[in-house]
Amino acid sequence: MPDYIVKAIAAEGRIRAYAASTKFLVETARRRHNTSPVATAALGRLLTAGAMMGSMMKNENDRLTLKIGGTGPIQGLVVVANAHAEVKGYAMVPDVMLPPSPAGKLDVGGAIGAGMLSVTRTLGFGEPFTGTCELISGEIAEDLTYYYAASEQTPSSVALGVLMNKNNTVRQAGGFIIQLMPDITEDIIVRLEERLGAIKSITAMLENGMTPEDILTHILGDMGLEMLETIPAAYRCDCSRERTLDTLAGLGRESLDWVYEDKPTEVVCEFCGMIYNYEPDEVKAAVSRREAEIAARRAEETEEEEHA
């Protein structure tokens, strides 16, 4: 079954819930970036979170960027998502190899180390808003739980997991996010904490054949659970030759000295590995167009100020 996310509410709207199955999108990321098992687990967790968090946005042009920078050997992760639960991402050092954690699992926390998590939302054409917090474990789910409480004042429970096959392909991947609204009652909180505390792991639930619907039913089924929507989730890079050239032109003449020495340019997309090659005249023309657009906007702004 393709990857998807289920949105739901419970307790008469006092609880918002999201659950996802993301095996195929995480496997796509593994193949594109040739990640090691621990890097696959780390990137897969953040991709899963990004897909669910992206599905919370409402507008076509909304974008979400999750960044983790750490002291561990993986150095950092970047994930970008849109409102359609389409995600892309990469690990800064994709071939990290570490021994298992003391619990015998992939040591994601050790790969990431201490550092910071940032969440940037670009809503429509407005200015981006970024919230940040320190990593508390590097295990990603716990860090996002802390982020929601510290930066967005939204009590949440986040679970994320990636289970690997012996041949290092992805066996299971998924997660859930459960959020409490301000009018939640104490008795519901107690019941929810007991239910969440009894869960062994998200990958164990998926490995036992549970779907995202089953997972939410297991946690919230006796709390008035109402399934609202099912959204497909996928790994999808939206790069193109034109968009990449526009980004390159945005660097400006000063940063493109080799172009003005008539040397060709090669650009590799960090998210999908696509390679784009540009001739010097092509880049120069794009830079000139960008400069003309900027000059026109400035002239228009000056004219508006003069008539204000």
Helices and strands as residue ranges (DSSP letters): E 4-10, E 15-21, H 23-33, H 37-55, E 63-70, E 76-82, E 86-91, H 108-112, E 115-122, E 129-134, H 141-151, E 156-164, E 170-180, H 186-197, H 202-207, H 212-220, E 226-232, E 234-235, H 241-249, G 253-255, G 259-261, E 265-268, E 275-278, H 280-307
